[in-house]
Amino acid sequence: MKELTGRSALKSPGRPSHRREVERLFWKQIATGVTSEQAAAAVGVSSAVGTRWFRHRGGMPLHLATDVSSRYLSFFEREEIAVMVAEGKGVREIARTLDRAPSTISRELRRNAATRGGKLEYRASVAQWKSEIFAARPKEAKLVRNEPLREYVQDRLAGRITDSDGAPVDGPEEAKWAGRNKPHRGDRRWVKGWSPEQISNRLKVDFPEDESMRISHEAIYQALYIQGRGALKRELVTCLRTGRALRVPRERTRSATWAHVNDKVLISERPAEAEDRAVPGHWEGDLIIGLNRSAIGTLVERTTRFTMLVHLPREEGYGQTPRVKNGPALSGYGAESMSRALARTITDLPEHLLRSLTWDRGKELSAHAQFTVETGLQVFFADPRSPWQRGSNENTNGLLRQYFPKGTDLSRWTAEDLAAIAHTLNTRPRKTLGWRTPAEALDDHLQSLQTSSVATTD
C-alpha cells in the first residue's frame, strides 16, 4: 500500500464523519448567538451532533473559527475531482478546470485515494478524511509537560483557603460535580479562586527570571474547558467565579438575556406624554423577590403614585412534582403566570388609566405581546441597568421592604394581605403630591374627568 500512496496503511474510516468544513459553518452560526440545536439545523446536521460538537470543545471553536487557507483543496473541489476522474479526464484537464497545479492534482490522487481492494480508487469523502488526519499537528499542552507550572496554576485556582495564621479552613462540602454549571442555591467549595488572568500575570511577579513559568490566561481556559487536553481536570471549572461548565459565546449572552425585548417595546418608543407625568395612566412595574422563589408584583402610577400589588401564588404542583427541564414555571412569576396575574389586577381600572406600562428587563414579562392583546395596555421595557427610568417604582419597592423584608418568604401573604399594604401606602401623604395621598390624587383626577364629561354633555 505504501508503494501505491507513499503512506502507510490506515485503519478504515468506516462511515465518513462530518467534515470539518461543516463544523466550521456550525461555529460561525454559534458566533451569531444561536443555540447549538439551531446552529446544527442551519448547517444540516442533527441536533445531537451539534450539541456534541459544542460540549466536546467546551464552547471554544479555536482553529475552527477561521477558514482553511485556499492553498489547500476543499471538500467541494475533491467532489469535482472525483466526478472528473469517473468521467475519465486526465490530471492536466482537471487541474485547468479547478485552476490548480497539475502536481497538486496528481499528489491528491496518489496520496488520498481509497485503497480498499489493493488498488487506488478516488473518493471525495475518504480523501477528505485522510487529509484531515495528516493535517493534524498534535502538540502536548504546556501544562502537561511543565509540572511546576501546572501545580502553581492548580494551587491558585483550586487551592484550599487559609486564615491569617496560615491554618486551612475547610468550608462547606461541595456536591459531586455532574458536568453541569454551579449548583443553583447550593454550597460551593471554598478555594483560592484566582482567575486565569490573575494567575497568568502573577507568574511574572513571582518568577521574574524563569521564562518557563509563563502561560497565557487563554491557555488555562482551554485546559479547563476542552476535553482531551489532559492538563487540568474538567471539574476545576467549578473553581472559576462563574462556575460555568462550558464557555458561553459572547453573542449568545447578549441575545439570550433580553430576547423578549425588541425595538418596538423599548422605553424610547414610549409616548412622550409619559415623561412629564402630566397625564395619568402610565404605570411602572417590577418584582420584589423573597426566599424560596417567592415574589410580589408592584405597579405604580407615575402621576399619582397610586400603588397596586400583584398577588403571585404558586402554581399547582410546585414543590411536589419533579422539576422538568424547559417545563412550565410553577413558582408563580413565570411568563404565563405573571401575565394572568397582571391582567387580573388591572381588570377594574378604567380604560383611560391604561395608557402604558414600563417594566424592568426581567423575563417574567416575556409574554408581553399576548398581555397587550388581552388587556390593551402597551408594555415598554427600560434600558439595561437604568433603574432611574422607573424611579417611582424603585422608590415604592423601597417603601414596601418595610413590610416585606429581604430574606423572607413572600408566598405566605394572601391577596387580602397585599391589598391591605397597598391601601396603607395609598393613604400615606406624599411630599411630591403636596402632602396629599396617592388615593386622593387619583380620586381628584377621576372626579375632574367626570366633571368635564358632564360639562361636555350639557
Backbone torsions as a table, in degrees:
resi	resn	phi	psi	omega
1	MET	NA	-35.3	179.4
2	LYS	-66.3	-31.3	177.1
3	GLU	-66.0	-31.6	-178.3
4	LEU	-78.0	-45.5	-171.1
5	THR	-106.7	-19.7	-174.6
6	GLY	83.0	6.1	-179.2
7	ARG	-131.4	154.1	177.3
8	SER	-68.2	160.3	-179.0
9	ALA	-66.5	141.1	177.4
10	LEU	-110.6	151.9	174.5
11	LYS	-65.1	153.9	-178.8
12	SER	-64.9	134.0	178.9
13	PRO	-73.5	-10.7	-174.7
14	GLY	67.2	-142.5	177.8
15	ARG	-69.2	128.5	-178.0
16	PRO	-56.0	132.8	-179.2
17	SER	-77.6	172.2	175.3
18	HIS	-65.1	134.2	-172.9
19	ARG	-77.7	153.5	-178.3
20	ARG	-60.8	-31.7	-178.9
21	GLU	-65.0	-35.3	176.8
22	VAL	-68.3	-39.9	179.2
23	GLU	-66.8	-33.8	176.0
24	ARG	-63.2	-41.2	176.6
25	LEU	-63.5	-36.5	177.6
26	PHE	-60.2	-45.7	-177.9
27	TRP	-71.3	-27.7	174.3
28	LYS	-66.5	-37.1	176.1
29	GLN	-67.1	-40.7	178.4
30	ILE	-59.3	-38.1	-177.9
31	ALA	-64.4	-18.6	178.6
32	THR	-82.2	-9.1	177.4
33	GLY	104.9	2.9	-179.0
34	VAL	-80.5	167.8	178.6
35	THR	-78.7	169.2	179.3
36	SER	-61.7	-40.2	-179.4
37	GLU	-65.2	-42.3	179.3
38	GLN	-67.0	-39.4	178.3
39	ALA	-65.5	-39.0	178.8
40	ALA	-63.8	-43.0	178.9
41	ALA	-64.1	-35.5	-178.0
42	ALA	-67.3	-30.2	-178.3
43	VAL	-101.6	0.5	173.1
44	GLY	86.2	28.3	174.4
45	VAL	-120.1	167.3	-178.0
46	SER	-72.0	158.6	179.8
47	SER	-64.8	-31.6	178.3
48	ALA	-64.2	-39.8	178.5
49	VAL	-66.1	-43.9	179.6
50	GLY	-62.0	-43.2	178.7
51	THR	-63.9	-40.2	179.7
52	ARG	-65.3	-42.3	176.9
53	TRP	-58.3	-45.7	-176.3
54	PHE	-65.5	-44.9	-178.2
55	ARG	-70.9	-39.0	-177.5
56	HIS	-62.2	-36.2	-179.7
57	ARG	-97.4	8.7	175.2
58	GLY	64.1	23.4	-177.5
59	GLY	79.1	11.7	-175.6
60	MET	-120.1	109.0	-176.9
61	PRO	-72.3	-27.6	-178.8
62	LEU	53.3	-121.0	-174.8
63	HIS	-67.6	-17.9	179.7
64	LEU	-76.1	-6.4	178.9
65	ALA	-77.1	-15.3	-179.5
66	THR	-115.9	153.1	179.8
67	ASP	-75.4	152.2	175.7
68	VAL	-70.6	142.6	179.7
69	SER	-58.3	145.0	-179.0
70	SER	-68.5	-9.8	178.0
71	ARG	-71.7	-15.5	177.4
72	TYR	-99.2	147.3	177.8
73	LEU	-68.8	138.3	176.6
74	SER	-91.8	168.2	178.8
75	PHE	-64.6	-34.3	179.9
76	PHE	-66.8	-35.8	175.5
77	GLU	-68.1	-37.0	177.9
78	ARG	-65.8	-34.9	174.9
79	GLU	-64.1	-40.6	177.4
80	GLU	-64.2	-40.0	178.5
81	ILE	-62.2	-44.9	-179.5
82	ALA	-60.8	-40.0	180.0
83	VAL	-66.4	-44.7	-177.7
84	MET	-70.7	-32.7	174.4
85	VAL	-63.7	-42.1	178.4
86	ALA	-64.0	-27.9	178.0
87	GLU	-82.3	-4.1	177.4
88	GLY	84.5	17.7	-179.7
89	LYS	-78.6	151.8	-177.4
90	GLY	-84.0	172.3	-176.6
91	VAL	-62.1	-44.7	-176.7
92	ARG	-68.9	-35.7	178.1
93	GLU	-66.9	-40.5	176.5
94	ILE	-63.1	-41.8	-179.4
95	ALA	-63.3	-41.6	179.2
96	ARG	-65.2	-40.4	-179.2
97	THR	-63.0	-40.2	-177.5
98	LEU	-93.1	-1.1	-177.9
99	ASP	57.9	47.2	177.3
100	ARG	-123.5	163.3	176.9
101	ALA	-71.9	142.1	178.0
102	PRO	-57.5	-34.8	179.7
103	SER	-64.1	-33.0	178.1
104	THR	-64.2	-43.9	-179.8
105	ILE	-68.2	-42.9	-179.7
106	SER	-61.5	-44.9	179.9
107	ARG	-65.6	-36.8	178.4
108	GLU	-64.0	-44.8	-178.9
109	LEU	-67.1	-27.4	-178.7
110	ARG	-86.8	-45.2	-171.9
111	ARG	-81.8	-37.5	-170.6
112	ASN	-107.5	12.6	179.3
113	ALA	-75.5	154.0	173.9
114	ALA	-71.7	144.3	-175.2
115	THR	-119.4	12.9	179.8
116	ARG	-65.8	134.5	-178.6
117	GLY	91.8	2.1	176.2
118	GLY	81.0	13.1	176.8
119	LYS	-142.7	159.8	-177.8
120	LEU	-78.9	130.3	176.7
121	GLU	-140.6	114.9	-172.0
122	TYR	-82.0	124.8	176.0
123	ARG	-132.2	134.3	-173.3
124	ALA	-62.4	-43.4	-176.0
125	SER	-66.4	-41.9	178.9
126	VAL	-67.3	-40.3	178.8
127	ALA	-62.0	-40.5	178.3
128	GLN	-66.0	-41.4	178.6
129	TRP	-60.6	-45.2	179.9
130	LYS	-65.4	-42.1	-178.7
131	SER	-63.6	-37.1	179.3
132	GLU	-68.7	-36.4	179.1
133	ILE	-64.8	-46.6	-176.2
134	PHE	-79.6	-15.9	176.6
135	ALA	-79.3	-20.2	-178.8
136	ALA	-65.2	136.3	177.4
137	ARG	-125.4	76.2	-176.5
138	PRO	-62.1	135.3	-178.0
139	LYS	-132.9	129.7	-179.7
140	GLU	-66.0	132.2	-178.6
141	ALA	-65.5	147.8	-178.1
142	LYS	-62.3	-36.7	180.0
143	LEU	-69.2	-19.5	178.0
144	VAL	-78.1	-44.5	-174.8
145	ARG	-87.9	-14.0	-179.5
146	ASN	-112.3	93.0	-174.8
147	GLU	-65.6	-43.8	178.0
148	PRO	-59.2	-38.7	178.5
149	LEU	-66.1	-41.4	-179.7
150	ARG	-64.5	-42.0	179.5
151	GLU	-65.0	-37.8	177.7
152	TYR	-62.6	-47.1	-178.7
153	VAL	-63.1	-45.5	-178.3
154	GLN	-65.3	-37.7	-179.3
155	ASP	-66.6	-43.8	-179.8
156	ARG	-70.9	-27.3	-178.2
157	LEU	-85.9	-47.5	-171.7
158	ALA	-124.1	12.3	-179.0
159	GLY	-68.3	155.7	-179.3
160	ARG	-71.7	147.3	178.0
161	ILE	-85.0	156.4	179.5
162	THR	-133.2	162.3	175.6
163	ASP	-84.8	-174.7	-175.7
164	SER	-65.4	-19.6	178.5
165	ASP	-92.1	-0.2	179.8
166	GLY	89.7	3.2	179.1
167	ALA	-79.5	133.4	-178.8
168	PRO	-67.8	145.1	177.7
169	VAL	-116.4	123.5	-173.7
170	ASP	-70.8	-46.7	-174.7
171	GLY	73.9	-171.9	-177.2
172	PRO	-75.1	160.6	174.8
173	GLU	-82.8	134.2	-178.4
174	GLU	-94.4	141.9	176.7
175	ALA	-64.5	152.5	-179.8
176	LYS	-61.6	132.4	-176.5
177	TRP	-70.2	128.9	-177.3
178	ALA	-111.1	17.2	177.9
179	GLY	85.3	9.5	-178.5
180	ARG	-116.2	-179.7	-178.8
181	ASN	-65.6	172.9	-179.1
182	LYS	-54.0	146.5	-177.3
183	PRO	-65.0	140.0	179.2
184	HIS	-73.7	120.8	179.6
185	ARG	55.1	36.5	177.3
186	GLY	-120.1	161.5	179.2
187	ASP	-68.5	143.0	174.0
188	ARG	-119.0	150.0	-179.1
189	ARG	-63.0	137.6	176.7
190	TRP	-82.3	115.2	-179.0
191	VAL	-133.1	170.8	177.6
192	LYS	-60.9	-42.7	170.2
193	GLY	66.9	33.8	174.7
194	TRP	-66.1	144.7	175.7
195	SER	-76.9	154.3	176.2
196	PRO	-54.3	-34.7	178.3
197	GLU	-67.4	-40.8	177.3
198	GLN	-63.4	-42.5	179.7
199	ILE	-62.9	-46.8	-177.5
200	SER	-59.8	-44.3	-177.3
201	ASN	-78.9	-29.7	179.1
202	ARG	-70.1	-27.3	177.8
203	LEU	-57.5	-36.4	-179.3
204	LYS	-69.3	-27.3	178.5
205	VAL	-80.3	-43.9	-176.7
206	ASP	-77.3	-27.5	-178.9
207	PHE	-131.5	67.7	-175.2
208	PRO	-65.2	-25.6	-176.4
209	GLU	-101.8	-11.5	-174.9
210	ASP	-99.8	100.6	-178.3
211	GLU	-71.1	-17.9	178.9
212	SER	-72.7	-19.7	178.6
213	MET	-93.8	63.8	178.5
214	ARG	-138.5	137.2	174.4
215	ILE	-159.4	143.4	180.0
216	SER	-81.2	155.7	178.3
217	HIS	-64.3	-30.7	179.5
218	GLU	-66.2	-37.9	178.0
219	ALA	-64.1	-34.4	177.3
220	ILE	-68.3	-43.0	176.9
221	TYR	-60.2	-42.1	179.6
222	GLN	-64.2	-39.0	178.5
223	ALA	-64.2	-29.9	-179.7
224	LEU	-81.7	-41.4	-168.9
225	TYR	-94.1	-27.4	-172.1
226	ILE	-96.0	126.0	179.1
227	GLN	-68.1	145.1	175.4
228	GLY	90.4	-6.0	178.0
229	ARG	-70.4	-33.8	173.1
230	GLY	76.0	2.1	-176.7
231	ALA	-87.9	-51.0	-178.5
232	LEU	-123.0	144.1	179.2
233	LYS	-69.6	144.5	-176.1
234	ARG	-63.5	-31.3	-177.1
235	GLU	-68.6	-8.6	177.9
236	LEU	-72.1	-8.2	175.2
237	VAL	-62.6	-22.9	178.7
238	THR	-69.7	-13.8	177.7
239	CYS	-83.2	-13.2	175.0
240	LEU	-72.7	156.8	-178.0
241	ARG	-59.1	-43.1	-177.7
242	THR	-74.4	-30.8	-177.7
243	GLY	70.3	15.6	-177.9
244	ARG	-69.8	136.8	176.3
245	ALA	-80.1	-21.8	179.4
246	LEU	-133.3	151.1	175.4
247	ARG	-77.8	137.2	-177.1
248	VAL	-101.2	122.9	177.6
249	PRO	-56.2	142.7	-174.8
250	ARG	-59.7	-43.4	-178.2
251	GLU	-66.1	-29.7	179.3
252	ARG	-68.2	-39.5	179.0
253	THR	-66.0	-31.9	-179.7
254	ARG	-74.5	-39.1	-173.4
255	SER	-84.9	-33.7	-173.3
256	ALA	-76.6	-32.2	-173.3
257	THR	-61.7	-46.0	-176.5
258	TRP	-123.7	44.7	-178.4
259	ALA	-65.6	-20.9	-178.3
260	HIS	-82.1	-4.7	-178.4
261	VAL	-104.2	119.5	176.5
262	ASN	-114.6	177.6	-174.6
263	ASP	-61.8	-27.5	-175.7
264	LYS	-75.2	-17.8	-175.9
265	VAL	-115.2	17.0	174.3
266	LEU	-72.0	155.2	-177.8
267	ILE	-63.5	-24.0	178.1
268	SER	-66.6	-18.6	178.6
269	GLU	-92.8	-1.9	179.6
270	ARG	-67.1	144.8	180.0
271	PRO	-54.4	140.9	-176.8
272	ALA	-63.1	-26.8	-178.3
273	GLU	-64.9	-20.3	179.8
274	ALA	-72.9	-23.1	-173.2
275	GLU	-70.4	-43.4	-175.3
276	ASP	-87.7	0.9	175.6
277	ARG	61.2	20.2	-178.1
278	ALA	-78.8	-30.1	-176.6
279	VAL	-109.6	117.8	177.7
280	PRO	-67.1	161.5	178.3
281	GLY	114.4	-3.2	177.8
282	HIS	-103.6	122.0	-171.5
283	TRP	-111.9	156.5	171.4
284	GLU	-121.7	143.7	-176.4
285	GLY	-143.5	158.5	179.1
286	ASP	-170.0	-178.8	174.7
287	LEU	-114.6	148.7	162.0
288	ILE	-110.5	132.9	-169.8
289	ILE	-105.8	141.3	176.6
290	GLY	-123.0	-169.3	-179.4
291	LEU	-70.0	161.4	173.8
292	ASN	55.5	40.6	176.7
293	ARG	55.5	44.0	175.8
294	SER	-105.5	154.8	-176.9
295	ALA	-158.6	159.7	172.7
296	ILE	-131.5	132.4	176.5
297	GLY	-84.6	144.0	-180.0
298	THR	-126.0	136.0	176.8
299	LEU	-127.2	131.0	179.9
300	VAL	-131.0	128.0	177.1
301	GLU	-79.7	130.5	-170.0
302	ARG	-66.6	-35.5	-175.4
303	THR	-81.1	-48.6	-174.9
304	THR	-97.6	-9.4	-175.8
305	ARG	62.0	22.5	177.7
306	PHE	-68.1	133.9	-172.7
307	THR	-112.6	138.3	173.0
308	MET	-129.8	135.4	179.3
309	LEU	-105.9	135.6	-175.7
310	VAL	-101.3	117.9	178.3
311	HIS	-77.6	128.0	-176.4
312	LEU	-122.9	77.1	-179.8
313	PRO	-69.7	155.1	178.0
314	ARG	-66.5	147.5	177.0
315	GLU	-77.3	159.6	-179.0
316	GLU	-61.1	132.1	178.8
317	GLY	98.1	-4.6	-179.1
318	TYR	-65.1	130.9	179.9
319	GLY	77.2	-1.7	-178.8
320	GLN	-114.3	-44.7	178.7
321	THR	-92.8	146.0	179.3
322	PRO	-61.2	147.0	178.4
323	ARG	-67.2	138.4	-179.4
324	VAL	-112.5	129.0	179.2
325	LYS	-61.9	130.2	-178.1
326	ASN	62.1	17.8	178.0
327	GLY	-84.3	179.9	-178.8
328	PRO	-66.3	143.8	178.0
329	ALA	-77.9	127.3	-176.9
330	LEU	-107.6	1.7	-174.8
331	SER	-73.2	-16.9	179.1
332	GLY	111.2	-19.7	178.7
333	TYR	-125.2	33.6	166.8
334	GLY	-70.3	172.7	-173.8
335	ALA	-58.2	-47.9	-177.1
336	GLU	-71.0	-42.3	179.8
337	SER	-62.7	-43.0	-178.8
338	MET	-64.1	-42.0	-179.4
339	SER	-62.0	-44.1	179.8
340	ARG	-65.6	-43.4	-178.0
341	ALA	-65.5	-40.6	177.5
342	LEU	-62.6	-43.3	-179.6
343	ALA	-61.5	-40.8	178.4
344	ARG	-64.5	-35.8	-175.7
345	THR	-69.6	-38.3	-174.6
346	ILE	-97.4	6.5	-172.8
347	THR	-63.5	-27.0	-177.2
348	ASP	-93.9	-0.8	-179.6
349	LEU	-75.6	141.8	176.1
350	PRO	-65.7	157.1	-173.4
351	GLU	-61.1	-35.7	-176.5
352	HIS	-73.5	-6.7	174.6
353	LEU	-99.9	11.6	178.9
354	LEU	-119.7	68.7	-177.3
355	ARG	-94.6	-45.0	179.3
356	SER	-161.9	159.7	176.0
357	LEU	-134.4	122.0	177.9
358	THR	-103.8	120.5	-173.9
359	TRP	-117.8	161.3	172.3
360	ASP	-69.4	176.0	-176.6
361	ARG	-81.9	10.7	-176.3
362	GLY	-63.1	148.6	-178.8
363	LYS	-75.4	-7.2	179.5
364	GLU	-62.9	-18.7	178.2
365	LEU	-113.0	32.0	179.3
366	SER	-70.2	-16.6	175.6
367	ALA	-91.8	34.3	-174.9
368	HIS	-65.4	-30.7	-178.5
369	ALA	-63.6	-46.4	178.5
370	GLN	-66.9	-36.9	178.1
371	PHE	-61.7	-41.8	179.2
372	THR	-65.2	-39.8	178.9
373	VAL	-63.1	-41.0	-175.1
374	GLU	-77.4	-33.0	-173.6
375	THR	-110.1	-19.9	-176.6
376	GLY	80.9	1.8	-179.7
377	LEU	-91.8	114.6	-178.9
378	GLN	-74.2	131.6	-177.8
379	VAL	-103.4	136.1	173.8
380	PHE	-127.6	153.9	-177.4
381	PHE	-117.6	135.7	178.7
382	ALA	-69.3	162.9	177.7
383	ASP	-69.9	155.1	179.1
384	PRO	-59.8	139.1	175.9
385	ARG	54.1	42.2	-180.0
386	SER	-132.8	65.8	-176.6
387	PRO	-64.8	-22.5	-179.7
388	TRP	-65.9	-17.0	177.4
389	GLN	-73.4	-11.6	174.1
390	ARG	-127.6	50.6	-172.3
391	GLY	-59.9	-41.9	-179.3
392	SER	-62.5	-41.3	-179.6
393	ASN	-67.8	-41.1	179.1
394	GLU	-63.5	-40.7	178.6
395	ASN	-64.8	-41.3	179.5
396	THR	-65.9	-39.2	177.5
397	ASN	-60.9	-35.9	176.0
398	GLY	-64.4	-39.5	177.0
399	LEU	-66.0	-36.5	-177.8
400	LEU	-69.2	-24.3	-179.7
401	ARG	-66.4	-14.7	173.1
402	GLN	-65.7	-32.0	-177.9
403	TYR	-100.3	-27.7	-178.9
404	PHE	-125.9	76.1	-175.8
405	PRO	-61.4	154.9	174.0
406	LYS	-63.5	147.3	179.4
407	GLY	83.3	13.9	176.4
408	THR	-118.0	156.6	-179.9
409	ASP	-81.5	115.3	-176.9
410	LEU	-87.6	-7.9	-177.5
411	SER	-75.3	-12.1	-177.6
412	ARG	-76.7	-14.0	-176.3
413	TRP	-89.2	136.9	-179.2
414	THR	-85.6	172.3	176.9
415	ALA	-62.6	-34.2	178.2
416	GLU	-67.3	-38.0	177.6
417	ASP	-63.3	-42.9	180.0
418	LEU	-66.1	-38.7	178.4
419	ALA	-63.1	-35.9	179.5
420	ALA	-67.1	-40.2	178.7
421	ILE	-67.9	-41.8	177.9
422	ALA	-61.4	-41.0	178.3
423	HIS	-62.5	-37.7	179.4
424	THR	-62.6	-44.5	179.4
425	LEU	-68.2	-38.0	-176.8
426	ASN	-73.5	-14.7	177.2
427	THR	-109.0	16.0	176.3
428	ARG	-97.9	127.5	-178.5
429	PRO	-63.6	144.3	-177.5
430	ARG	-123.7	134.8	-179.0
431	LYS	-61.8	-40.2	-176.9
432	THR	-67.2	-16.2	178.1
433	LEU	-102.7	17.0	-177.6
434	GLY	69.3	34.2	179.9
435	TRP	67.4	15.3	167.6
436	ARG	-82.4	164.9	176.5
437	THR	-92.6	156.8	176.1
438	PRO	-57.0	-36.5	179.1
439	ALA	-64.4	-40.2	178.2
440	GLU	-67.1	-40.3	179.8
441	ALA	-64.0	-42.0	179.2
442	LEU	-68.6	-39.2	179.2
443	ASP	-64.8	-39.8	177.2
444	ASP	-61.0	-40.8	-179.9
445	HIS	-64.7	-45.0	-179.2
446	LEU	-64.8	-39.1	179.3
447	GLN	-67.3	-37.0	178.9
448	SER	-66.3	-36.3	177.4
449	LEU	-66.9	-40.0	179.8
450	GLN	-65.6	-39.7	179.7
451	THR	-64.7	-44.7	179.5
452	SER	-66.7	-32.8	178.8
453	SER	-68.0	-40.3	178.4
454	VAL	-66.9	-41.0	-178.9
455	ALA	-63.7	-38.7	179.4
456	THR	-66.5	-37.3	178.6
457	THR	-65.9	-41.4	179.8
458	ASP	-67.6	NA	NA
